[in-house]
Amino acid sequence: MWSAGSEEQDPADTGKNKARPRPVKQDTYAGKIAFISRSEPRMGFIRSVSIAAAAAAVTLGALGCTAEDPAAAPAAGGRGRGGGGGTVPVTTAPVVNKPMPIEISIIGTAEAFSNVAIRSQITGQLEKVNFTEGDEVQQGQVLFTLDRRPLELALRESQANLERDEARAENAVLMNRRYEDLAKRGIATREQVDTSRADMSALAATVSADKAALENATVQLDYATIKAPISGRTGALMVHEGNLVRANDQTALVVINQVTPMSVSFAIPEARLPELKKYMAGGALRVTANPPNDDAKPAVGRISFIDNSVDQTTGTIRIKGTFPNTDRRLWPGQYVNVTVTLSMDPKAIVVPSVAVQAGQQGSYVFVVNAEQKVDLRPVTVGRTNATETVIESGLKPGETIVTDGHLRLVPGSRITVKGQSEQPADAKAAS
């Protein structure tokens, strides 16, 4: 028979095997050890399990009380969340009222004012290249010289043909006069007169054709010397001396880009086109261009072209500006930062751009009040110019705003300005 607390024993045990308890169940959470025997009734087993579960719950509760509860933890004094916490070190700046330009800032591309791909108009051997690739060349400068000998021979042949036909034409004129004189005396027939007149006219036309052939041979000879049609900078040389070049070949001998002056192409949103046209009606607009990572003064130019239609795929309109570019700062194909100055706002409310923060409800700033605490103030941003931002509403000139240290601030946080010693509590109370 099995009873509670009895030891398991085999009836056939001869005494060699001692009675041994059942395996032990250890509750690691409560730190208790409960012995459960097969001889224990079912209710006793359930009671033991319940006691172990309760002990585990107590232990878990004790362990949970030791964990850090972010919600229950007091606000750190350095975060300025009130409750006697410390101040938050920040930097501040005043809200100022000053003139600010009304601008459109976009990315543009520098383009050569004009470019020419030099190709040969005749077929021949390239004898000489009179420049080094990358050189600055002037309009009319000789760039290439082709083999002139075949062209000179063709020119002399044309000249000889002209002289021969001119002699024949002169003889035809004399023959026509004789036949007309003989016809008047009744010696020559009318048919002979007409034939001599036709021969005279035919030879006169032949002379005209010979003159045209001579001019063509002269032009072909001129084509053997290739000159620069514009002033500019040469690119890579595609054909070298000794090569055979062909008339109107697809491969250009060299490309010349005119870089003084220079054009800058950019596109503005169509929504700003009426504003641009409004200010252009008052005169030429100033446009500046500055290459990236170039801290020098931007190049200044003027708007010279507005496209005649809006690109419907992008919703923008293409505009070009012309720059003198005497210092060669702008280079064809280069991306540049373009700024079009439309007008000047004489009384703009201006703050440093770093003071304006973006939130779920829009832009905001932290304003410092008389108690050296901060208030969160929603603002409406008008435009941004480099490191400064124009505020349309939400701030007044003379107010002080936070420019650094926003991450540790909430509305009502007490602040201290970096670089300024905080006043003692007695001094604050006295004040």
C-alpha positions in Angstrom: 0.0 0.0 0.0 1.3 3.5 -0.9 1.1 6.2 1.7 2.2 9.9 1.9 5.8 10.2 2.8 6.5 6.5 2.4 9.5 5.2 0.6 9.3 3.2 -2.5 10.3 -0.5 -1.7 10.1 -3.5 -3.8 8.2 -6.4 -2.0 10.7 -8.8 -3.4 13.6 -6.8 -2.0 16.0 -9.0 -0.1 17.4 -6.1 1.8 20.3 -5.5 -0.5 18.5 -2.5 -2.1 17.7 0.2 0.3 14.5 2.2 0.0 15.2 5.4 -1.9 13.1 8.6 -2.4 11.6 9.7 -5.7 13.5 12.2 -7.9 13.4 15.7 -6.5 11.7 18.6 -8.3 13.5 21.9 -7.7 11.8 25.3 -8.2 14.6 27.5 -9.4 12.6 30.7 -9.1 11.5 30.3 -5.5 14.6 28.6 -4.3 12.5 25.9 -2.6 12.8 22.1 -2.9 9.6 20.0 -2.8 9.6 16.3 -2.5 6.7 14.7 -4.2 6.1 11.0 -3.5 3.9 8.6 -5.4 2.4 7.7 -2.1 1.2 11.4 -1.6 -2.5 11.8 -2.4 -3.6 13.7 -5.5 -4.8 16.7 -3.4 -1.4 16.9 -1.6 0.3 16.9 -5.0 -1.8 19.8 -6.3 -1.2 21.7 -3.0 2.5 21.4 -3.4 2.4 22.6 -7.0 0.3 25.6 -5.9 2.8 26.5 -3.2 5.7 26.3 -5.7 3.9 28.5 -8.2 3.1 31.1 -5.6 6.7 31.2 -4.5 7.8 31.6 -8.1 5.4 34.5 -8.5 6.7 36.2 -5.4 10.3 35.7 -6.7 9.4 37.1 -10.1 7.8 40.1 -8.6 10.8 40.7 -6.5 13.1 40.5 -9.5 10.7 42.7 -11.5 10.9 45.4 -8.9 14.7 45.6 -9.3 14.5 46.2 -13.1 14.6 49.8 -14.3 11.2 51.1 -15.3 11.7 54.0 -17.8 8.2 55.3 -17.2 8.6 55.3 -13.4 12.2 56.6 -13.4 12.4 60.3 -12.6 13.4 62.7 -15.3 17.2 63.3 -15.4 18.1 66.6 -14.0 20.3 67.3 -17.0 17.4 67.0 -19.4 15.6 70.0 -17.9 12.3 68.3 -17.4 11.5 70.2 -14.2 11.1 68.8 -10.8 14.2 70.5 -9.5 16.4 69.1 -12.4 19.5 71.0 -13.6 19.7 73.4 -16.6 20.4 72.4 -20.1 23.5 74.1 -21.8 22.6 75.6 -25.2 23.7 78.2 -27.6 21.3 81.0 -28.6 21.0 83.7 -31.2 18.7 86.7 -31.6 15.9 87.1 -34.1 17.0 90.0 -36.4 15.2 92.2 -39.0 17.4 92.9 -42.0 17.3 93.1 -45.8 17.3 89.7 -47.5 17.2 88.9 -51.2 14.3 87.0 -52.8 16.0 84.2 -54.7 15.6 81.0 -56.6 18.3 78.4 -55.9 18.7 75.4 -58.2 21.3 73.1 -59.7 22.5 74.0 -63.2 24.9 72.7 -65.8 27.6 74.8 -67.4 27.6 74.7 -71.2 29.9 76.0 -73.9 28.5 79.2 -75.3 29.1 77.6 -78.7 30.9 74.5 -79.9 32.1 73.3 -83.2 33.1 69.8 -84.3 35.8 70.2 -86.9 35.5 67.8 -89.9 37.3 67.7 -93.3 35.3 68.7 -96.3 37.6 66.9 -98.7 39.4 63.5 -98.8 43.1 63.6 -98.4 46.1 62.8 -96.3 46.6 64.8 -93.1 50.0 66.4 -93.4 50.3 68.7 -90.4 48.5 69.5 -87.1 49.3 73.1 -86.1 48.2 72.9 -82.4 48.4 70.8 -79.3 45.2 69.3 -78.0 43.8 71.4 -75.2 45.2 74.6 -76.6 43.3 77.9 -76.7 42.9 78.8 -80.4 41.7 81.9 -82.0 39.2 82.4 -84.8 41.0 82.0 -88.2 44.0 80.1 -86.8 45.2 77.3 -89.0 44.5 73.9 -87.3 45.2 71.3 -90.0 46.9 71.1 -93.3 46.0 68.4 -95.9 48.0 67.2 -98.9 47.5 70.1 -101.4 49.2 68.6 -104.5 46.1 66.8 -106.1 44.1 70.0 -105.5 46.7 72.2 -107.0 46.8 70.0 -110.1 43.0 70.2 -110.4 43.1 74.0 -110.1 45.7 74.3 -112.9 43.6 72.0 -115.1 40.6 74.1 -114.6 42.5 77.2 -115.4 43.8 75.7 -118.6 40.3 74.6 -119.7 39.0 78.1 -119.1 41.7 79.7 -121.2 41.1 77.2 -124.1 37.4 77.7 -124.1 37.8 81.5 -123.9 39.9 81.4 -127.0 37.3 79.3 -128.8 34.6 81.6 -127.6 36.5 84.6 -129.0 36.9 82.9 -132.3 33.2 82.1 -132.4 32.4 85.7 -132.0 34.6 86.6 -134.9 33.1 83.9 -137.1 29.6 85.1 -136.3 30.5 88.6 -137.3 31.9 87.4 -140.7 28.8 85.3 -141.5 26.5 88.3 -140.6 28.6 90.5 -143.0 28.5 87.9 -145.7 24.8 87.4 -145.2 24.2 91.1 -145.8 26.0 90.9 -149.1 24.1 87.8 -150.1 27.0 85.5 -150.0 26.3 83.5 -146.8 23.0 81.9 -146.1 20.8 82.6 -143.2 21.4 79.0 -141.9 25.1 79.7 -141.7 24.5 82.8 -139.7 22.3 81.0 -137.2 24.8 78.2 -136.8 27.7 80.6 -136.1 25.5 82.5 -133.6 24.7 79.2 -131.8 28.3 78.2 -131.7 29.2 81.5 -130.1 26.5 81.2 -127.4 27.6 77.6 -126.7 31.2 78.5 -126.2 30.2 81.5 -124.0 28.3 79.0 -121.8 31.4 76.7 -121.8 33.5 79.6 -120.6 31.1 80.2 -117.7 31.2 76.5 -116.7 35.0 76.6 -116.8 35.0 79.7 -114.6 32.7 77.8 -112.1 35.0 74.8 -112.2 38.0 77.0 -111.6 36.3 78.6 -108.6 35.4 75.1 -107.2 39.0 74.0 -107.6 40.0 77.1 -105.7 37.6 76.3 -102.9 38.7 72.7 -102.7 42.3 73.9 -102.4 41.2 76.2 -99.6 39.6 73.2 -97.8 43.1 71.6 -97.6 43.8 74.2 -95.0 41.4 73.9 -92.0 41.0 77.0 -89.8 39.3 77.5 -86.5 35.8 78.9 -87.1 35.5 80.3 -83.5 37.8 81.1 -80.7 37.8 78.6 -77.9 39.5 75.6 -76.3 40.3 72.5 -78.2 39.5 69.0 -77.0 41.1 65.7 -77.6 42.7 65.2 -81.0 41.0 62.3 -82.8 43.2 62.1 -85.9 47.0 62.5 -86.1 49.4 63.4 -88.9 49.7 60.8 -91.7 46.1 59.6 -91.4 43.8 59.6 -94.4 40.7 61.8 -93.6 37.6 61.6 -95.6 35.1 64.2 -96.5 32.3 64.6 -93.9 33.5 61.7 -91.9 31.4 60.9 -88.8 34.4 61.2 -86.5 35.4 64.8 -85.9 39.0 65.8 -86.1 38.7 67.9 -82.9 35.9 69.8 -81.0 36.3 73.4 -80.1 34.3 74.8 -77.1 33.9 78.5 -76.6 34.3 79.1 -72.9 34.4 82.9 -72.9 31.6 83.7 -72.5 30.0 80.6 -70.9 26.3 79.6 -70.7 24.7 77.9 -67.6 21.5 76.0 -68.2 19.0 75.3 -65.4 15.3 74.6 -64.9 12.9 76.2 -62.4 9.4 74.9 -61.4 6.6 76.2 -63.5 5.0 77.5 -60.4 7.7 80.2 -60.1 7.5 81.2 -63.7 5.0 84.0 -63.1 7.2 85.4 -60.3 10.2 85.3 -62.6 8.5 87.0 -65.5 7.1 89.7 -63.1 10.6 90.7 -61.9 12.1 90.3 -65.4 9.7 93.0 -66.6 11.5 95.4 -64.4 14.9 94.7 -66.0 17.6 92.1 -66.4 17.8 89.7 -63.5 21.1 88.9 -61.8 22.1 85.2 -61.7 25.1 83.7 -59.9 26.8 80.3 -60.4 29.3 78.7 -58.2 31.0 75.3 -58.7 30.6 72.8 -55.8 33.3 72.9 -53.1 34.5 76.3 -54.4 34.6 78.9 -51.7 35.5 81.7 -54.0 33.1 84.5 -54.9 30.4 83.2 -57.3 30.4 84.1 -61.0 27.9 86.7 -61.9 25.9 86.7 -65.1 22.5 87.6 -66.6 19.5 85.6 -67.8 19.7 85.4 -71.6 17.2 82.7 -72.6 13.8 81.4 -71.4 12.4 78.4 -73.3 9.2 78.8 -75.2 7.4 76.0 -73.5 7.2 74.1 -70.2 8.5 70.5 -70.1 5.3 68.6 -69.2 7.2 65.5 -68.0 9.1 67.4 -65.3 6.9 70.5 -64.8 9.9 72.8 -65.2 11.0 75.4 -67.8 14.5 75.7 -69.1 16.5 78.9 -68.6 20.0 79.9 -69.6 22.3 82.5 -68.1 25.4 84.0 -69.8 28.6 84.6 -67.8 31.8 86.4 -69.0 33.9 83.6 -67.4 37.1 85.4 -68.0 38.8 83.5 -65.1 37.7 80.1 -66.6 36.1 79.0 -63.4 33.1 77.5 -65.2 33.8 74.5 -67.3 31.5 72.8 -69.9 29.5 69.9 -68.5 30.2 71.0 -64.9 27.3 71.0 -62.3 27.0 74.4 -60.6 24.9 75.9 -57.8 22.7 78.6 -59.5 21.0 81.4 -57.7 18.6 83.8 -59.4 18.0 87.0 -57.5 14.5 88.3 -58.1 14.3 91.2 -55.7 15.3 92.5 -52.2 13.1 92.2 -49.1 14.1 95.2 -47.0 12.5 94.0 -43.7 12.8 90.3 -43.4 12.7 88.4 -40.1 15.9 86.3 -40.2 17.2 83.5 -37.9 20.0 81.0 -38.3 18.9 77.9 -40.3 20.2 75.6 -37.5 17.6 77.0 -35.1 14.6 75.8 -37.2 13.6 72.2 -36.4 11.2 69.9 -38.2 8.4 68.2 -36.3 5.3 66.3 -37.1 3.2 69.5 -37.0 5.7 71.4 -39.1 8.7 73.7 -38.4 9.3 75.1 -34.9 11.9 76.8 -32.8 12.7 77.0 -29.1 12.3 80.6 -27.8 14.0 81.7 -24.6 11.7 83.6 -22.2 12.6 86.0 -19.4 12.8 83.1 -16.9 15.6 81.4 -18.8 13.2 78.7 -19.9 12.2 77.7 -23.4 8.9 77.7 -25.2 8.2 75.6 -28.3 7.0 78.0 -31.0 5.6 76.9 -34.4 6.9 79.0 -37.3 6.3 79.4 -41.0 9.4 79.3 -43.1 9.5 81.6 -46.1 12.8 80.8 -47.7 16.4 79.7 -46.9 19.5 81.6 -48.1 22.7 79.7 -47.3 22.9 79.6 -43.5 20.0 81.9 -42.8 16.3 81.4 -42.9 13.5 83.9 -43.4 10.5 83.4 -41.1 7.1 84.6 -42.4 5.2 84.2 -39.1 5.8 83.0 -35.6 8.7 85.2 -34.4 9.3 88.8 -33.7 12.6 90.7 -34.0 14.5 90.9 -30.7 13.5 87.5 -29.4 16.1 84.9 -28.5 16.1 81.4 -29.9 18.1 78.2 -29.3 20.5 77.3 -32.1 22.2 74.2 -30.5 21.1 71.7 -27.8 17.6 71.0 -29.1 17.8 67.3 -28.3 17.7 67.8 -24.6 15.0 70.4 -24.6 11.2 70.2 -23.9 8.8 73.1 -23.4 9.6 74.6 -20.0 13.2 73.4 -19.8 15.5 75.7 -17.9 18.6 76.6 -19.9 22.0 78.2 -19.5 23.9 79.7 -22.4 27.2 78.1 -23.1 30.1 80.3 -22.3 28.1 82.2 -19.7 28.3 81.4 -16.0 24.9 80.5 -14.4 23.7 83.0 -11.8 23.6 81.7 -8.2 20.2 80.9 -6.7 20.4 83.9 -4.2 21.2 86.3 -7.0 18.2 85.0 -9.0 15.9 85.3 -6.0 17.1 88.9 -5.4 16.5 89.8 -8.9 
